[in-house]
Amino acid sequence: MNQPFKVVIPARYASTRLHGKPLLNIAGKPMIAHVCERAKLAGAEDIVVATDDTRIFDTVTDLGIKAVMTREDHQSGTERIAEVAGICGWQAHDIIVNLQGDEPLIPPDYIREVAFALAGQSQAGIATLAANIVDSAEIFNANAVKVVLDKNNYALYFSRAPIPWERANFSTKGGTPTGAIPYLRHIGMYAYTVAFLNRYCSWQASPLEAVESLEQLRILWHGDKVLVKVVDKTPEAGVDTQEDLLRVERVLLSL
């Protein structure tokens, strides 16, 4: 279902590893400009950068892209996006894709796919992405978040642990999966309805998300469904370090 969708790009100036990250130059333009271009290529009807810093606000508006100033006290990007929806006066049924401001290589197709997946069903107010894990070592990597789905592609659970646990094959130090079931890595891009965002912001944090340090577990804890669209492969990693910045620039200059 090709329903129109909006993209909100949270962009904070403060970063423990790369200060002013959204404004860092990559291949001749600030990183945030590359991310906005991905959203345009995806066909978003509205693109808004959400920031709490005037330097990012001014840079984005000078590029002809809409930006809004949001509060500094948000606990998560989801809460920041909910504030944007209220500022912009968006309707309960409107679909918003949360696109991180440090993902200049995200495939535009993925932005479309997560929005269209959400629009094509009625059980969940949120959709996200996952991809098959091809390197078995990744199953045991706590930085790679795994997700297990039901038969209709709704999430049963997200974890940093190897799930599902193949009891007959895995030891505490590792193992070899049988291939009987695909292992899926969660890709942290979300599409939500405005109604879902408002509901989410009314919920208390859950013990599960505190233990795993995974915000999405709040949704399952409170009994809502999360639709998961499985895509071809995990996208290129975003920018967290100076090495990442150089890697992304090499890729963009090669296009």
C-alpha positions as CSV (number, residue, x, y, z in Angstrom):
1,M,0.0,0.0,0.0
2,N,1.8,3.1,-1.2
3,Q,0.4,5.5,1.3
4,P,2.1,8.9,1.7
5,F,4.6,9.1,4.5
6,K,6.7,11.7,6.3
7,V,10.3,11.5,7.4
8,V,11.6,13.0,10.6
9,I,15.4,13.1,11.2
10,P,16.5,13.7,14.8
11,A,19.8,15.5,14.8
12,R,21.7,16.4,18.0
13,Y,24.9,18.5,18.1
14,A,26.3,16.8,21.2
15,S,28.1,13.6,20.6
16,T,30.6,11.8,22.9
17,R,32.8,10.7,20.0
18,L,32.1,13.1,17.2
19,H,31.1,16.6,18.4
20,G,28.8,18.3,16.0
21,K,28.3,15.1,14.0
22,P,25.4,16.2,11.8
23,L,27.4,19.1,10.4
24,L,30.6,17.3,9.6
25,N,31.6,17.5,6.0
26,I,31.3,14.4,3.9
27,A,32.2,14.7,0.2
28,G,31.6,18.4,0.1
29,K,28.4,18.8,2.2
30,P,27.3,18.3,5.8
31,M,26.3,14.8,6.7
32,I,22.7,15.9,7.5
33,A,22.3,17.0,3.9
34,H,23.2,13.5,2.6
35,V,20.6,12.0,5.0
36,C,17.9,14.5,3.8
37,E,18.7,13.5,0.2
38,R,18.1,9.9,1.0
39,A,14.7,10.8,2.4
40,K,13.9,12.8,-0.8
41,L,14.9,9.8,-3.0
42,A,12.6,7.6,-0.9
43,G,9.6,9.8,-2.0
44,A,8.7,11.3,1.4
45,E,6.0,13.9,1.2
46,D,7.4,15.8,4.1
47,I,10.9,15.9,5.5
48,V,11.6,17.5,8.9
49,V,14.9,17.7,10.8
50,A,14.3,17.8,14.5
51,T,17.1,19.4,16.5
52,D,17.8,21.2,19.8
53,D,20.7,23.2,18.4
54,T,20.5,26.4,16.4
55,R,23.6,25.6,14.3
56,I,21.9,22.5,12.9
57,F,18.6,24.4,12.5
58,D,20.3,27.2,10.5
59,T,22.3,24.8,8.3
60,V,19.3,22.8,7.4
61,T,17.0,25.7,6.7
62,D,19.8,27.3,4.5
63,L,19.6,24.1,2.5
64,G,15.9,24.7,1.9
65,I,14.9,21.8,4.2
66,K,12.3,22.2,7.0
67,A,13.6,22.1,10.6
68,V,12.0,22.4,14.0
69,M,13.6,23.2,17.3
70,T,12.6,20.6,19.9
71,R,13.1,20.4,23.7
72,E,16.4,19.3,25.1
73,D,15.0,17.0,27.8
74,H,13.7,14.2,25.7
75,Q,14.8,10.7,26.9
76,S,14.6,9.2,23.4
77,G,14.4,10.0,19.7
78,T,10.8,8.6,19.7
79,E,9.7,11.3,22.2
80,R,11.4,14.0,20.0
81,I,9.5,12.7,17.0
82,A,6.2,12.8,18.9
83,E,6.9,16.5,19.7
84,V,7.5,17.2,16.0
85,A,4.2,15.6,15.1
86,G,2.5,17.9,17.5
87,I,4.3,21.0,16.3
88,C,3.5,20.2,12.7
89,G,-0.2,19.3,13.5
90,W,0.0,15.9,11.9
91,Q,-3.0,13.6,12.1
92,A,-3.4,10.4,14.1
93,H,-3.2,8.2,11.0
94,D,-0.2,9.9,9.4
95,I,2.9,7.7,9.0
96,I,6.3,9.0,10.1
97,V,9.6,7.3,9.4
98,N,12.3,7.9,12.0
99,L,15.6,8.3,10.0
100,Q,18.7,8.8,12.0
101,G,20.8,11.8,11.2
102,D,24.0,9.8,11.1
103,E,22.9,7.3,8.4
104,P,24.0,9.0,5.1
105,L,24.2,5.6,3.3
106,I,20.8,4.2,4.2
107,P,19.1,2.8,1.0
108,P,16.1,5.0,0.1
109,D,14.2,1.7,-0.7
110,Y,14.4,0.8,2.9
111,I,12.8,4.0,4.0
112,R,9.9,3.4,1.6
113,E,9.6,-0.3,2.5
114,V,9.2,0.3,6.2
115,A,6.5,3.0,5.6
116,F,4.6,0.8,3.1
117,A,4.8,-2.2,5.3
118,L,3.1,-0.3,8.1
119,A,0.5,1.1,5.8
120,G,-0.3,-2.4,4.5
121,Q,-1.7,-3.8,7.7
122,S,-3.8,-2.8,10.7
123,Q,-2.6,-4.7,13.7
124,A,0.5,-2.7,14.6
125,G,1.1,1.0,14.9
126,I,4.9,0.6,14.3
127,A,7.0,-1.2,11.8
128,T,10.8,-1.8,11.6
129,L,13.3,-3.7,9.5
130,A,15.5,-6.8,9.9
131,A,17.9,-8.7,7.7
132,N,19.2,-12.3,7.6
133,I,22.4,-12.8,9.5
134,V,24.9,-14.5,7.2
135,D,27.9,-14.6,9.5
136,S,27.3,-16.9,12.4
137,A,29.7,-14.9,14.7
138,E,27.2,-12.0,14.5
139,I,24.6,-14.2,16.3
140,F,26.8,-14.0,19.4
141,N,27.7,-10.4,19.1
142,A,25.9,-8.4,21.7
143,N,26.1,-5.2,19.6
144,A,24.0,-6.9,16.9
145,V,20.4,-6.9,18.1
146,K,18.5,-10.0,17.1
147,V,14.7,-10.4,16.6
148,V,12.5,-13.4,16.5
149,L,9.2,-13.2,14.5
150,D,5.9,-15.0,14.6
151,K,4.4,-16.5,11.4
152,N,2.9,-13.2,10.4
153,N,6.2,-11.2,10.8
154,Y,5.3,-9.5,14.1
155,A,8.1,-9.4,16.6
156,L,8.1,-11.9,19.5
157,Y,11.2,-10.5,21.1
158,F,14.3,-8.4,20.6
159,S,17.6,-9.3,22.3
160,R,21.3,-8.8,22.3
161,A,21.6,-12.5,23.1
162,P,21.6,-15.3,20.5
163,I,17.9,-15.9,19.9
164,P,16.5,-18.5,19.3
165,W,19.0,-20.6,21.3
166,E,19.7,-23.8,19.5
167,R,20.1,-26.0,22.5
168,A,21.5,-29.0,20.7
169,N,24.3,-27.0,18.9
170,F,25.2,-23.9,20.9
171,S,27.5,-23.8,23.9
172,T,28.0,-20.8,26.1
173,K,31.0,-19.9,23.9
174,G,29.4,-20.2,20.5
175,G,28.3,-22.8,18.0
176,T,27.1,-23.5,14.6
177,P,23.5,-22.8,13.7
178,T,21.7,-25.6,11.9
179,G,19.9,-23.3,9.4
180,A,16.5,-24.7,10.4
181,I,15.4,-21.1,11.2
182,P,16.8,-17.8,9.9
183,Y,18.6,-15.6,12.4
184,L,17.6,-12.0,11.9
185,R,19.4,-8.8,12.8
186,H,17.3,-5.8,13.7
187,I,17.8,-2.7,11.7
188,G,16.9,0.3,13.8
189,M,14.7,2.2,11.4
190,Y,11.1,2.7,12.4
191,A,7.8,3.8,10.9
192,Y,5.0,4.9,13.2
193,T,1.5,6.3,13.1
194,V,1.1,9.5,15.1
195,A,-1.5,7.7,17.2
196,F,1.1,5.1,18.2
197,L,3.6,7.8,19.1
198,N,1.2,9.5,21.4
199,R,0.4,6.2,23.0
200,Y,4.1,5.3,23.4
201,C,4.9,8.6,25.1
202,S,2.2,7.8,27.8
203,W,3.9,4.5,28.8
204,Q,6.3,4.0,31.6
205,A,9.7,2.5,30.9
206,S,9.8,-1.3,31.2
207,P,12.2,-3.6,33.1
208,L,13.0,-5.4,29.9
209,E,14.3,-2.3,28.1
210,A,16.4,-1.4,31.1
211,V,18.0,-4.9,31.2
212,E,18.7,-5.2,27.5
213,S,19.1,-1.4,26.8
214,L,16.6,-1.8,24.0
215,E,13.9,0.9,23.8
216,Q,11.7,-1.2,21.5
217,L,11.1,-3.7,24.3
218,R,8.8,-1.1,25.9
219,I,6.3,-1.7,23.1
220,L,6.1,-5.5,23.6
221,W,6.0,-5.1,27.4
222,H,2.9,-2.9,27.0
223,G,1.2,-5.4,24.7
224,D,1.5,-3.7,21.3
225,K,2.6,-5.4,18.2
226,V,5.7,-4.5,16.1
227,L,5.7,-5.4,12.5
228,V,9.0,-6.4,11.0
229,K,9.8,-6.2,7.3
230,V,12.7,-8.4,6.3
231,V,15.0,-6.8,3.7
232,D,17.8,-8.1,1.6
233,K,20.8,-7.2,3.7
234,T,21.9,-5.0,6.6
235,P,22.8,-1.6,5.3
236,E,26.1,0.1,5.6
237,A,26.8,1.2,9.2
238,G,26.3,4.9,10.1
239,V,28.8,7.4,11.4
240,D,30.0,7.1,15.0
241,T,33.7,7.6,14.7
242,Q,36.3,9.5,12.5
243,E,37.0,6.2,10.8
244,D,33.4,5.8,10.0
245,L,33.4,9.3,8.5
246,L,36.2,8.4,6.2
247,R,34.6,5.1,5.2
248,V,31.3,6.8,4.3
249,E,33.1,9.5,2.3
250,R,34.9,6.9,0.3
251,V,31.6,5.2,-0.5
252,L,29.8,8.4,-1.5
253,L,32.7,9.6,-3.7
254,S,32.6,6.2,-5.5
255,L,28.9,6.5,-6.4
